Amino acid sequence: MNEQQRQAHVERIRRDGYTIVENAIEDSLISSLDEALVRLERELDARPAMNGFEGHKTVRIYNLLTFGHPFTDVPVHASVLPIVEQILDAGCLVSSLSSIAIDPDEIAQPIHADDMVMPVAKPHVPLVCNSMWALTDFTDENGATRLVPGSHLKDNPVYGGSYETVPAVMKRGSVLIWDGALWHGGGANRTGTRRTGIAMN
């Protein structure tokens, strides 16, 4: 990615609250992440949290950095880190690295903003910059993250409210990057296959 392309992504985040970097992750890293997650899910006996926010048919594995390679390659990836650093700054910190696997028949997650817990008036300068790494294709049917464009410039959504959204449709190997103030939520999976991503805050 050249500097002009990088700046276009940064400007899109500032304007719309999000951007999608196509073909950001090399196949070898995707395969390594897939294999490691399958192994961890089995070893940890990971299961859905069974609540309205984390889902009843969504398997999440938290604190992935504690498991070392290949997860340590994610925060420093050259396709994403330079964009995040321009939204935040070069001293930004990783708060969370987790996998989110949405299985068939999962319902949509409530729309929320990831910085809602911070007692800071909106709009404000970006405090959080998130990314979702597509290890499978993300489609409207299989639970692609739903976004409310431009909502990072508004107050917080009403939890459980109904909002018009657009799905972050992207191919395997792409990365969605968004301002933590953007209203969003995981989509419903109406297919027969799992949708898998890695979320980094």
SULRA-V987245 format. One record per residue. SS is DSSP state (helix for helix, strand for strand, loop for the rest). PHI is phi as a letter, one per 20 degrees, with the letter a starting at -180 (NA if undefined). OMEGA is omega in degrees with one decimal (none if undefined). Layout:
ss = (SS	SS)
phi = (PHI	PHI)
omega = (OMEGA	OMEGA)
This chain:
ss = (loop	loop	helix	helix	helix	helix	helix	helix	helix	helix	helix	helix	helix	helix	helix	helix	loop	strand	strand	strand	strand	loop	loop	loop	loop	loop	helix	helix	helix	helix	helix	helix	helix	helix	helix	helix	helix	helix	helix	helix	helix	helix	helix	helix	loop	loop	loop	loop	loop	loop	strand	loop	loop	loop	strand	loop	loop	strand	strand	strand	strand	loop	loop	helix	helix	helix	helix	loop	loop	loop	helix	helix	helix	loop	loop	loop	loop	loop	loop	loop	helix	helix	helix	helix	helix	helix	helix	loop	loop	loop	loop	loop	loop	loop	loop	loop	strand	strand	strand	strand	strand	strand	loop	loop	loop	loop	loop	loop	loop	loop	loop	strand	loop	loop	loop	loop	loop	loop	loop	loop	loop	loop	loop	loop	loop	loop	loop	loop	strand	strand	strand	strand	strand	strand	loop	loop	loop	strand	loop	loop	loop	strand	loop	loop	loop	strand	strand	loop	loop	loop	helix	helix	helix	loop	loop	loop	loop	loop	loop	loop	loop	loop	loop	loop	loop	strand	strand	loop	loop	strand	loop	loop	loop	loop	strand	strand	strand	strand	strand	loop	loop	loop	loop	strand	strand	loop	loop	loop	strand	loop	loop	loop	loop	loop	strand	strand	strand	strand	strand	strand	loop)
phi = (NA	e	f	f	f	f	f	f	f	f	f	f	f	f	e	e	n	b	b	c	e	f	l	e	d	f	g	f	f	g	f	f	f	g	f	f	f	f	f	f	f	f	f	e	l	f	c	g	f	m	b	f	e	e	o	d	c	c	e	c	c	e	l	f	f	f	e	m	f	e	f	f	f	f	f	d	f	f	e	c	g	f	f	g	f	f	f	d	a	f	e	f	d	e	e	b	c	b	e	c	d	e	e	g	m	f	e	f	f	g	f	b	d	f	d	f	f	e	f	c	f	d	f	b	f	g	d	c	c	d	b	c	e	e	e	c	f	d	c	f	e	d	o	g	g	e	c	d	g	n	f	f	e	d	f	f	f	e	f	n	f	d	c	f	c	c	e	e	f	b	e	g	n	e	c	e	c	b	f	f	e	f	f	a	a	f	e	e	d	d	d	d	c	f	d	c	b	d	d	c	d)
omega = (179.2	-174.7	179.3	178.1	179.3	-180.0	177.7	177.1	179.6	-179.6	178.3	177.6	-179.9	-177.9	-173.3	-178.0	-177.4	171.9	175.9	176.4	-178.1	175.5	-176.3	-171.8	178.9	-175.9	-177.8	178.8	177.1	-179.5	179.5	178.5	177.9	-177.5	-179.3	-179.9	176.9	179.7	-178.7	179.4	178.4	-176.2	-177.9	-175.5	-177.0	-178.9	177.1	-178.9	177.5	171.1	-172.5	-178.6	-177.7	174.5	177.0	178.3	178.1	-179.3	-179.7	173.6	-175.4	174.2	-175.9	-179.3	179.5	-178.9	173.8	-178.4	6.4	-174.1	179.2	178.0	-173.2	-174.7	-175.5	-175.4	-173.8	179.3	-172.6	-173.9	-179.7	177.3	179.5	-179.2	177.9	176.2	178.5	172.3	-175.0	178.4	-177.4	-176.8	174.3	177.7	-175.1	171.4	-174.1	174.9	178.0	-179.1	-178.2	-178.1	-179.6	176.7	173.3	177.0	-177.9	176.7	176.2	177.4	-176.5	170.7	-174.7	176.6	-179.0	-177.0	-178.9	-178.2	-177.9	-179.9	178.3	-3.3	179.6	175.9	-179.0	177.0	-178.5	173.2	-174.3	173.5	176.4	-175.5	-174.5	175.7	169.3	171.9	173.6	-179.8	176.9	-176.5	-173.2	174.3	176.3	178.3	178.8	-174.2	171.5	-175.5	178.1	-175.5	176.3	179.1	-179.3	173.8	-178.5	175.5	171.8	-176.0	-178.6	-179.8	180.0	-176.7	175.7	-174.8	171.0	179.5	176.9	-179.5	-179.8	-179.4	172.5	-179.7	177.3	-179.4	172.8	177.8	-178.6	174.3	-177.1	177.1	-177.9	176.2	-176.6	175.6	175.6	-178.8	175.5	177.5	-178.4	179.8	178.5	-178.1	-178.2	171.4	-174.0	175.3	172.7	-178.5	177.3	175.5	none)
